[in-house]
Amino acid sequence: MSDIAGTKPALRWVVHLSVVFLVVLWVIPTLGLLVSSFRTADQISSSGWWRSLFPSEQNLTLRSAAPETQALENGLYVIEGALFSADEQATISRWGISSRDVDAFQPGETAELRRGGTITVDAVGNYRMENTEEFSGNRGARIFVTAELPPEFTLDNYQKVLLDQSSTDSMAKAFFNTLTVTIPATIIPILVAAFAAYALAWMDFPGRALLIAAVVGLLVVPLQLALIPLLKFHLNIGIGKGYLGVWLAHTGFGMPLAIYLLRNYMAGLPRDLIENARVDGATEFQIFTKLILPLSFPALASFAIFQFLWTWNDLLVAKVFLIDATGQTTVMTNRIVELLGTRGGNWEILATAAFVSIFVPLVVFFAMQKYLVRGLLAGSVK
């Protein structure tokens, strides 16, 4: 048929190229986020993540040793030292002693200090300060260098974001708050929708067709339309802002898709299997729990992926139904927004927080992806 039609091979190539393009489009930003989360702030500001394995040129502000370390040699007061530690392999290309002219000198040249004396810096960061009079002050002289530094990766960003409770950048509490929201908000609609889907698929009762049509209609209703009325309803019945309210909100917003997806799958199961179970004396509940649920696992898993990703990445519903002024119930998406406002220049913290936020959904997706397509296509063909 492909030879006769003459278009199938071309279409196959188009599909393959489209899939490759989408995969690359999705993988590259994720990989960049992962690499950036292990880099320091200086390296992120000086070069892109794709150059993380190569040396990068950075502008650094360093200080010499304090005047108390000076020694008297041949009538001159001398301070010697190294700008970099022994394990740092840096190469200086330019340096200066003023913030207005940070690249005034080349390695090996000598500069006149404003408070008297001279300083010489070589290419590897060794310096020598000389003065006919004693150096004074509590701190060493500032030295601005442009140096090429080797690639550096660190776990300090993750330690600060996940483990350091005293840090203002910590996301540990927000991580557990998000789990507290996501797990019940995924399980509850699956449990309720599974019962409803079985009834709509295999039980005859008046108005079943109207209910199915209503479920399909609710799929196109935007959730933004119901946020304020639902919040007022929660406040009137005493739920207010809290975990119960956000669980019920996510359950309500996810129910139409869950019922539609599960009903289509259950309706595609063999009718003889259901009829034989009824002939053998099985009740509807036994049929549902012993036959329908095990056979419907692909559909249940596919909806669980969608619902988990939606609730984990949700900000709007959490803002409306959960987060209060105390900040004790802040979820990860809102915490990242707060970091973006307070830490707009700390890209290493933002990259780490963002990757922590997407790591759990990635694990869930890859663990259950084999059921995704099978569950979505269920009921589409006979």
N, C-alpha and C positions, 0 to 999 in steps of 0.2 A: 504493500500500500504506500510505503514511503517513496518507492521509485515512481509509482504512478502519479501520486499527488505532487511530488517534487518540492514540497514545502516543509515537510516534517523535519528533515535534518537541519534546515536553516532555523526553524523555530526552536529546535533543541539547543542549538548553539546560543541563540538569544537568551533562552532560559538559563543556561549554564553561566553565561557571562553576567546576567543580571544577578544571579545568586552570588557569584564571586564578588561582584561590585558591592552588594549589600553587606556581605560578610566583612570585606575589607573596611567598608565605611563604618561598621560597628566595632571592629576589633582595634583599629588604629587609635581612636580616642581612649578606649579602655586601657590599652597597653601604655599609652602616654601617661594616663592617670596613675597607673601602677608604678611606672618608672619614676615619675615625679615624686611619688609619696616616699621614696627612699633617698631622695636627694636633699641637699642642704639648701637654705635660702639663697646663699651666694651663688651656688651653681645654677639654680633655677633662673635667677635674674640675669645670669651672664650667657647662658646658652640653652637651646631647646633640648627636650628630652631625647631626641634622636641623636644627639651628640654626647649623651651621658657616658659613653664608653671611651671618649677621647678627652685629652687635656683641654681645659677651658681657661681663657684669659679673664681675670677678675681684677677689679679695683678694690684694694684693701686699705684700711686705716689701722696702722699698728703703732706700737710705742716701744721706745728703747727702754733699757733698764733704768731704775730710779737713780737719782744722783748719789744716793748713799752707797752705791756699789763702785763709785769711782776710785781710781788708784793713781798715785803720783809716780810718774815715770819720766826721768830726765828733765825734771822741772815742769812737766806738763801734767795736767789732770786728764786722765783717760778713762773712758767708759767703753768697754767692748762687749759684744754679745751677738746673738743671732735672732733675726726677726721670726724665723720659723723653727719649729722643734726638729729634733733629729730625724723623726720618721716622716716629716713633710718634705717632699721633693719638689720645690718650687723654683721657677726661673724668672727672675725680675727683668723686665724689658725697659721700664722707665720708673722713676721715683721722684718724689718732691717732698718739701717740708711745709708747704702751704696748701690749703684746700682750694685756693684760687688757681694754683698751678701745680697739679698733682703729677705731671709728667715733665718737669723742668730739667731733670738730670738723667743721664744714662748711668748704668752700673759702672762703678769705678771712679766716677767724678766726685768732687768734693764740693759741699755746699756750706755757706756761711749761716750759722744759727742766729736768730734774732737776738737772743740773750747772750751772745758771745760764744766764740768757739766755732769749730768746724765739725762736719760729719761726713763720712765716706761710707757708701753702701755698695757692696759688690753684687754680682748676679745671683748668688745663692742665698742672699739675705744677711750675710755677715756685715756688721757695721763697726765703725770706730769713731768715737767722738773725742776731740782734743780741745783743750782750753788752757790758756795761761793762768786763768783764775779758777777758783773752785766752782763747780756746778752747784746751783742752788735749786730749791723747789722740792715738792713732794712726789712728783710724777716725772716719768721720762718724757722725752720729746716725741711729738707725733710725727710719724713718717708715713707718707702716702705712697703706695707702690702699685704698679701694674704688673701682675705676675701671672705666669702660666702654671696652673695647678693640675695635678693628676685627678682623674675621676674619683669621686668619693660617694659612698653609699652608707646610710646610717639607719638604725632602728629607733633613733631618738624621737622621730615624729610619731611613731606608733606608741611609744612609751608615754609620750605626753598626751596623746589623744585618748588612749584606752586605759592606761594604768595609773596615771598621775591624778589622783583625786583633788589635789590642791591646785592643779592648773586650771586656769580659766578656759582653756581649750578642750577640757576633758569631755568626752562623749559617752563615757561608760553608762551613766544614768539614762541618757537619752536612748542608748542602745537597748537596755532592758525595758524601758518604757515602750519602745517600738515593738519589741517582742510581745509585751503584754497586750498591745492593741492588735497586732497582726494575727497571732495564733487563734484567739477566740473568734475574731472577725472573719477568719477563713473556715473554721470548723462549723460554726453555727449555721451559716447559710447553706453549707453542704448538707448538713443533717436535715434541715427543714425542707430544702428544695428536693432532696431525694424522695421523701415521702410524697410531696406534691407531684413530682414528675411521674412516679409510679401510678398514682391515682389518675392522672390525666392520660397516661398511656394505656392502662390495662383495666381500669374500672369504669363501668358504665353508670352514669348518673346524669340527671337533667342539668343542662347548662354547661356541660363539659366543653363544648365547642366555643361557647362565649368566653369561658375562662382562658382557653388557649389563645383566643384572639386578643384578650386583654393583656396576657403576658407578652405577646408579640408587640402590642402597642406600647407597653411600658418600656420596651427596649430603646425607644427613640426619645423618651422623655429626658431632658437634661437634668442632672442632679442639682445644678445651681438653682433650678426653679423651685426646689423643695427645701433648700437649706434653711431659710429664715422661718417658714411655717413650721417645719419640723423642730427647730430649736425652740420656738415659742411653745409648742406642744410639750416638749421635754421639760421646760421650765414650769409649765402649768401642772404637770403631774408629779413634780418633785424630783425628777432625775437630774436636772441641771447639767452642768459641765462635769463630765467624769468618764471613767472607762465604760460604764454601762451604756451611757448615751452614745458614745462613739461606736461601740459594738453593735447596738441596734441600728445606728445610721448606716454603717457598712453592710449590715445584713439586709436592710431594706433596699439599698442601692444595688447590691449584687444579686438579689433574688431573681429578678426577671431573666437575666442571662443564665443563671444556674438552672432554673426550671426549664427554660427553652432547650439548653444543651442536653440536660439529662433526659428530658422527655423524648427528644429525637433519638437518642441512643437506645433508651429502653423500648421504644416503639419498634425498633429494628431487630429486637431479639426474636428468636423463633417462637411463634404462637403455640406450636405443638408442645414446647417445653412447659409453658404456663398451663395449658389445658391438662396435660398429663399430671402435673402436680396437683391441680384441683381435683382431678378424678381420684388421685391417691389419698385425698382427704386433707391436703395441706390447707391451712388458713391463708388469708391474704398476707398477714404479717409474716408467716413462715416462708411464703413464696418470696416476699420482699427481702427478708434477711438472709435466707439460705440460697436463693437463686439469683435474684436481680442484683443485689449489691455486689457479690463477687464477680458477676459477669460485667458489671458496669464500672469496674475499676478504671479502665482507660478514660472514660468520660469524667469520672470523679477527679482523677488526677489532673486532667487538662484544665478543668475549672479551678481546681486548687491552685494551679500555677498562676492563672489569671488573677484570681482573688488575692493571692499572697502578694504578687507583684504590685497590684493596685493599692492595697492597704499599706504595704511597706513604703511605697514611694509617695503616699498621699500627704499633702500639706493642707489642702483646702478644708477637708472634712475635719481634720485634727484641729485646725485653727478655730473652727466654728463650734465643735462639740466637746473639745477636750482641754485645750491649753488655756490656763488661767494666768492671773498676774503673778502667782507664786513661782511659776516655772518648774514645779515639781513633776509635772506630767508632760514636759516637752519631749517631742519625738525627734528622731534624727534629722528629718527634713527641715524642721524648724530650727534645730540647733545649727545646721549648716548655714541657714539664712542669717542667723545671729553672728556666726563666725565671719560671714562675708561682710557684714556691717562693721564688726569690730576689728577684724584681722584682714582687711582688704589687701594688704601688702604681703601677708605671710602665705604665699602660695603653697609652701610645703605643708602647712597645717591644713589648708583647704583641700589640697590634693589627697592627703591622707584621710581626712574626714569623709570626702566623697567616695574614695575607694572602699572604706569600711562600710559605707552605706550600701554600696552595690554588691559587696562580696556575698552576703547571705542570699539575695535573690539569684545571683549567678549559680550558687551551689544548688539551690532549689530547682532552678531551671534545668541544669545539666543532669541532675539526679533523676528528673521525671520527664525529660524531653521525649523519651521513646513512646510515652503515652499521649503526647500532645496531639500529633497529627491524627493518630488513630481515634482519639476522642472527638476531635473537631469534625472529622469526615463521617463520623457515625451518623447514620440516618439520612445521609444525603443521597445514597443510592440503595436500591433493593437488590 
